[in-house]
Amino acid sequence: MDKTVPSGAAMLLDFVREMEVGRSDRASYDVIYGNNQDKLPRPITSMTLDEVAAAQPGWSRRFGSSAAGGYQFMRNTLDAPRTLRDIEGEMGLTGKERFTPELQDRMAYHLLKRRGYKDFAAGRMMPAEFGRRLAQEWASLPVLAETRGAKGKVRRGQSYYAGDGLNKALVRPERVEAVLQRVRAAARREDAAAGPVRPKPIRRSGRFWTWLLTAGGSTVTALKELNLVALDWRVQLAILTVIVGFAAYAITSMPAVRQALGMK
């Protein structure tokens, strides 16, 4: 499993891969629909995304489906320009990347997130709803409650695509629910281990002192402009003291002023 995939999602993807291709080992990433990978000239994990996408129409004609890899990516999922299913475009891939196990993991995790994985892991989505979304993505998984599927109403335990003559659920809904429970628990443990995000310490602002020095300098300049510098120095000091006093009063009594000066 690619190291960038969180532990809870990795657990779920291992389960999906086992359901989709019947195994979860390294060889699972080379499987194409109907386990016809031995009829190909070379393993699909040695091909680029563009090469896989170009070969998939031929696989559909020969074997009945374009599904490829450990997560049985369909051609439209890999590369469907101008549609929401363009995973290649959404991930910013060029098509020249190798269809390696690690890339397949990252792509499948992208599909999980698109189906609401983060909301489910955080407890903001019910298992039945997340299960329905997973069943839309992977036909081997059953819906967890009665719903409307691709071909009409489907019962709990059926594939979302039941009735299409091609797909059926390969696992009982109770097992999916048990896996989802473990996945959510793993995601919560991972979040707890990461701990809360600590805010950066706020550096005390120097704006107050800058303002005070500026105000003092401006006062002296104003005295000169008004030709008041001839006043006794004691009078000048008194005027400056009054101005600073008013400033201090404003700072201590007006929160808006304190905020503007960057003070608590």
C-alpha positions as CSV (number, residue, x, y, z in Angstrom):
1,M,0.0,0.0,0.0
2,D,1.3,3.5,-0.9
3,K,2.6,5.2,2.2
4,T,0.6,8.4,1.6
5,V,-2.7,6.6,2.1
6,P,-4.0,6.9,5.7
7,S,-4.2,3.6,7.7
8,G,-8.0,3.6,7.8
9,A,-8.3,4.1,4.0
10,A,-5.6,1.6,3.4
11,M,-7.6,-1.0,5.4
12,L,-10.7,-0.3,3.3
13,L,-8.8,-0.4,0.0
14,D,-7.2,-3.8,0.8
15,F,-10.7,-5.1,1.4
16,V,-12.0,-3.5,-1.9
17,R,-9.1,-5.0,-3.8
18,E,-9.8,-8.5,-2.4
19,M,-13.5,-8.2,-3.3
20,E,-12.9,-6.8,-6.8
21,V,-10.1,-9.3,-8.0
22,G,-10.2,-12.1,-5.4
23,R,-6.8,-11.3,-3.9
24,S,-5.0,-8.5,-2.1
25,D,-1.3,-9.4,-2.8
26,R,1.1,-7.7,-5.2
27,A,-0.3,-9.7,-8.2
28,S,-3.7,-8.2,-7.6
29,Y,-2.6,-5.0,-9.2
30,D,-2.0,-6.7,-12.6
31,V,-5.5,-8.2,-12.8
32,I,-7.9,-7.2,-15.6
33,Y,-11.5,-8.2,-15.9
34,G,-12.2,-11.9,-15.9
35,N,-8.6,-12.7,-14.8
36,N,-7.5,-12.4,-18.4
37,Q,-4.2,-10.7,-17.6
38,D,-2.2,-13.8,-18.7
39,K,-3.4,-13.1,-22.3
40,L,-1.7,-9.7,-22.4
41,P,1.7,-9.2,-23.9
42,R,3.0,-7.6,-20.6
43,P,1.8,-6.8,-17.1
44,I,-0.3,-3.7,-16.9
45,T,1.8,-2.4,-14.0
46,S,4.6,-1.9,-16.6
47,M,2.4,0.2,-18.8
48,T,1.7,3.9,-18.6
49,L,-1.8,5.3,-17.9
50,D,-2.1,6.3,-21.5
51,E,-1.2,2.8,-22.7
52,V,-3.7,1.2,-20.3
53,A,-6.5,3.6,-21.5
54,A,-5.6,3.0,-25.1
55,A,-5.8,-0.8,-24.6
56,Q,-9.0,-0.9,-22.6
57,P,-11.5,-0.6,-25.6
58,G,-9.9,-3.8,-27.0
59,W,-10.2,-5.5,-23.6
60,S,-13.9,-4.6,-23.5
61,R,-14.4,-6.3,-26.9
62,R,-12.4,-9.4,-26.0
63,F,-13.3,-9.9,-22.4
64,G,-16.5,-8.0,-21.8
65,S,-15.2,-5.1,-19.7
66,S,-12.3,-2.6,-19.6
67,A,-11.8,-3.0,-15.8
68,A,-8.1,-3.0,-15.0
69,G,-5.9,-3.2,-11.9
70,G,-6.4,-4.0,-8.3
71,Y,-9.4,-1.7,-8.1
72,Q,-10.8,-2.5,-11.5
73,F,-10.6,1.0,-12.9
74,M,-12.9,1.4,-15.9
75,R,-11.7,3.4,-18.9
76,N,-14.0,6.3,-18.2
77,T,-12.7,6.5,-14.7
78,L,-9.1,6.6,-15.9
79,D,-9.5,9.2,-18.6
80,A,-12.8,10.8,-19.5
81,P,-12.1,14.4,-20.6
82,R,-14.8,17.0,-19.8
83,T,-16.5,14.7,-17.3
84,L,-16.5,14.5,-13.5
85,R,-15.1,11.0,-13.7
86,D,-11.8,12.2,-15.2
87,I,-9.6,11.0,-12.3
88,E,-6.5,11.6,-14.4
89,G,-7.4,15.2,-14.8
90,E,-8.5,15.6,-11.2
91,M,-5.2,14.3,-9.8
92,G,-3.1,16.4,-12.3
93,L,-1.6,13.3,-13.9
94,T,-0.1,13.5,-17.4
95,G,-0.9,10.0,-18.6
96,K,2.8,9.2,-18.8
97,E,3.0,7.8,-15.3
98,R,3.4,4.0,-14.8
99,F,0.3,2.1,-13.7
100,T,2.2,0.9,-10.6
101,P,0.6,-0.5,-7.5
102,E,1.5,2.7,-5.6
103,L,-0.2,4.9,-8.2
104,Q,-3.2,2.6,-8.2
105,D,-3.5,3.0,-4.5
106,R,-3.3,6.8,-4.7
107,M,-5.9,6.8,-7.5
108,A,-8.2,4.5,-5.5
109,Y,-7.8,6.7,-2.4
110,H,-8.8,9.7,-4.6
111,L,-12.0,7.8,-5.5
112,L,-12.7,7.1,-1.8
113,K,-12.4,10.8,-1.0
114,R,-14.7,11.6,-3.9
115,R,-17.2,9.2,-2.4
116,G,-17.1,10.9,1.0
117,Y,-14.4,9.0,2.9
118,K,-13.3,11.9,5.0
119,D,-16.9,12.7,6.1
120,F,-17.5,9.1,7.0
121,A,-14.2,8.8,8.9
122,A,-15.1,11.9,10.9
123,G,-18.6,10.6,11.7
124,R,-20.4,13.1,9.5
125,M,-21.8,10.4,7.2
126,M,-23.7,7.3,8.1
127,P,-22.4,3.8,7.2
128,A,-25.4,3.1,5.0
129,E,-24.9,6.2,2.9
130,F,-21.1,5.6,2.6
131,G,-21.8,2.0,1.7
132,R,-24.2,3.1,-1.1
133,R,-21.5,5.4,-2.5
134,L,-18.9,2.6,-2.3
135,A,-21.3,0.3,-4.1
136,Q,-21.6,2.8,-6.9
137,E,-17.9,2.9,-7.3
138,W,-17.2,-0.9,-6.9
139,A,-19.9,-3.3,-8.2
140,S,-18.7,-6.2,-6.0
141,L,-19.8,-4.3,-2.9
142,P,-23.4,-4.5,-1.8
143,V,-25.7,-1.6,-0.8
144,L,-26.3,-1.7,3.0
145,A,-30.0,-0.6,2.8
146,E,-32.7,-0.7,0.2
147,T,-32.2,2.0,-2.4
148,R,-32.6,2.9,-6.1
149,G,-29.8,1.4,-8.1
150,A,-28.6,1.8,-11.7
151,K,-31.4,-0.5,-13.0
152,G,-34.1,0.1,-10.5
153,K,-34.8,-0.7,-6.8
154,V,-32.2,-2.9,-5.2
155,R,-32.4,-4.6,-1.8
156,R,-29.9,-4.6,1.0
157,G,-27.1,-7.0,0.0
158,Q,-27.5,-6.5,-3.7
159,S,-25.0,-4.8,-6.0
160,Y,-25.9,-1.2,-6.9
161,Y,-25.8,-2.5,-10.5
162,A,-28.0,-5.6,-10.0
163,G,-29.9,-6.4,-13.2
164,D,-27.3,-5.3,-15.7
165,G,-26.4,-8.9,-16.5
166,L,-22.7,-8.3,-15.6
167,N,-22.3,-7.4,-12.0
168,K,-23.3,-8.8,-8.6
169,A,-22.3,-8.3,-5.0
170,L,-19.6,-10.7,-3.8
171,V,-19.8,-10.1,-0.1
172,R,-22.4,-10.0,2.6
173,P,-23.5,-6.6,3.9
174,E,-22.7,-7.6,7.5
175,R,-19.0,-8.0,6.5
176,V,-18.9,-4.7,4.8
177,E,-20.4,-3.0,7.9
178,A,-17.8,-4.7,10.2
179,V,-15.0,-3.5,7.9
180,L,-16.4,0.0,7.9
181,Q,-16.5,0.0,11.7
182,R,-12.9,-0.9,11.9
183,V,-12.0,1.6,9.3
184,R,-13.6,4.5,11.2
185,A,-12.0,3.3,14.4
186,A,-8.5,3.3,12.7
187,A,-9.1,6.8,11.3
188,R,-10.0,8.1,14.7
189,R,-7.0,6.5,16.3
190,E,-4.8,8.1,13.6
191,D,-6.4,11.5,14.3
192,A,-5.9,11.1,18.0
193,A,-2.2,10.2,17.6
194,A,-1.6,13.2,15.5
195,G,-3.0,15.4,18.3
196,P,-4.5,18.9,18.0
197,V,-3.0,21.4,15.7
198,R,-1.2,23.9,17.9
199,P,-1.4,27.5,16.8
200,K,1.8,29.4,16.3
201,P,2.7,31.7,19.2
202,I,1.6,35.2,18.6
203,R,4.5,37.6,18.5
204,R,3.9,40.8,20.5
205,S,3.3,43.6,18.0
206,G,5.7,46.5,17.9
207,R,3.1,48.7,16.3
208,F,2.2,50.4,19.6
209,W,5.7,51.7,20.2
210,T,6.1,52.7,16.6
211,W,2.9,54.6,16.8
212,L,3.9,56.3,20.1
213,L,7.2,57.4,18.7
214,T,5.6,58.6,15.6
215,A,3.0,60.5,17.6
216,G,5.7,62.1,19.7
217,G,7.6,63.2,16.7
218,S,4.5,64.5,15.0
219,T,3.7,66.6,18.1
220,V,7.1,68.2,18.1
221,T,6.8,68.9,14.4
222,A,3.4,70.5,15.0
223,L,4.8,72.7,17.7
224,K,7.4,74.0,15.3
225,E,4.9,74.6,12.5
226,L,2.7,76.6,14.9
227,N,5.7,78.5,16.1
228,L,5.2,77.2,19.6
229,V,8.7,76.0,20.2
230,A,9.4,79.4,21.8
231,L,7.2,78.2,24.7
232,D,8.9,77.2,27.9
233,W,10.1,73.6,27.7
234,R,7.9,72.8,30.7
235,V,4.8,73.9,28.7
236,Q,5.9,71.8,25.7
237,L,6.4,68.8,28.0
238,A,3.0,69.3,29.5
239,I,1.3,69.4,26.0
240,L,3.1,66.2,25.0
241,T,2.1,64.5,28.3
242,V,-1.5,65.4,27.7
243,I,-1.4,63.9,24.2
244,V,0.3,60.7,25.4
245,G,-2.2,60.5,28.2
246,F,-5.2,60.7,25.8
247,A,-3.5,58.0,23.7
248,A,-3.0,55.7,26.7
249,Y,-6.7,56.2,27.8
250,A,-7.9,55.3,24.3
251,I,-5.7,52.1,24.2
252,T,-6.9,50.9,27.7
253,S,-10.6,51.7,27.2
254,M,-11.2,51.0,23.5
255,P,-10.8,47.3,22.3
256,A,-10.9,48.4,18.7
257,V,-7.9,50.7,19.2
258,R,-6.0,47.9,21.0
259,Q,-6.8,45.5,18.2
260,A,-5.6,48.0,15.6
261,L,-2.3,48.4,17.4
262,G,-1.9,44.6,17.6
263,M,-2.2,44.5,21.4
264,K,-4.1,41.9,23.5
